[in-house]
Amino acid sequence: MKEFLSDENIKFLYLDISENMLNLKTFLKYRDSAPEFEEIKKAGRVGLPCIVINNGEEIVFDKASLDIEELKK
């Protein structure tokens, strides 16, 4: 997804959860509390990659469901 967002000239902050504890904790905060992750957790999956938009306003797992033009604003 990182390459996809870059190719589309969309500004984003990339966090690698294996880089440090803060990044992992940030991801786990969303994963443990956001309803978008419920089905993923039930299936025993992690939920990565994902895109968190506007501090959790929306969480997207499939780039095909992104509104590219809206993200470019």
N, C-alpha and C positions, 0 to 999 in steps of 0.2 A: 504494500500500500504506500509505503514511503516513496517509491519511485513513481507510482501513479500520481500521487499528489504533486510531486515535483514536476513531472511532465505536464501537468495541467496548470502549472504556475499558481498553485494554491498555497498560501502561507500556513505553516503549521509548526507545531513544536513536537519533535520526535523524542519519545522516551524509551530507552532500552531498559527493560525491567531487570536485566542481569547486570547492569552497570553499577547500581548501588541500591542500598536498602530503601532510600527515599522513593526512588522510582517504583520499586516493587510495592511498597506500601501504598503509593498513590493508585496504582492499578488495582490492588486488592480492595481498596476502599470502594471503588466503583463495582468491582466484581461481587463483593459481598452485600452490596446494598441496592444496586440497580436492578429493576425487574427484567430488563433486557437480557440479563445473564441467567435467568432461572432455567430455561430450557437447555441452555448450554451446560450448566452445572449438573442437571438431571442426566444428561447424556455422558457425563464424566469427562467433558472437554474443558479446556482452560479458558477459551474465549479470546484467543489471540490469533491473528492480528485484529485489532478493532480501532475505530476512530471515535474519540470522545469529542463532541462538539459543544462549545460554550459551557465548559465546566460541568458536563453531564446532562445538559439539556436534551441531547440526543446521543445515542450510542449506535454505531453502525458497524456491522460485521462483513457486509458485502458491498464492495465499491460500486456495483451496478445499481444499488439503491440510493446512491448519493445524488443530490441535486448540485451538479458541478457549478452551474452559473450562480446559484445562491451562495455557495462557498467562496466564490471569487470576489464577492462584494465586501 
